[in-house]
């Protein structure tokens, strides 16, 4: 089962300018655009037991996985994780997150300029 940016994926606020990380709310079936050299932070919330596996699968070298951390405080619905990436080179990348229990898959498309 593939879910594109549904309730299982919570992307946080937008910081469009400056040198800080780029964080984005995204709607289903919409790509995120980011410039080379910027950091992309994606926060994913699990519903129920389990967490999303690290590292996620990335379809191209346009995006590089940096790390993942747990977001606190925890919420009763499930784990919340912050995945950090760096935009390395122009191109498109599909990031695939797989939940450890139940195999729920979330995919996110990133366009690097």
C-alpha positions, 0 to 999 in steps of 0.5 A: 500500500502506498500513501502519498503525504497522507495522515501518516506523513506530517510535513512541518512549516515553511522556511523559504529563505535564508540558510536554515533548513527547508521544511514544508507542508505538502499536499498529496501528489505534489512535489517539494522543490529545494535548491542545491545545498539546502537542508530538507527536514521531513517530519513523519508521524506514525499512527499506531505501533512501529516507526519508519525505517532508517535510512529511507530509500532514495531514488537518485543522488539529488538528495542525500540522507543525513540522519533521523531523530525522534521528536519529543514529546511523544504523542499517544497516536504513535512515534514522530520522527524527523528525517534530515536530507541535503540537496546535493545536485539538480534533479528529482528524487523519490524518497520512500519511507517504510513503516516497520509494523504493517509495511505502510509506505510513504513516498515523497518527490523532491525536485532539486534546482 
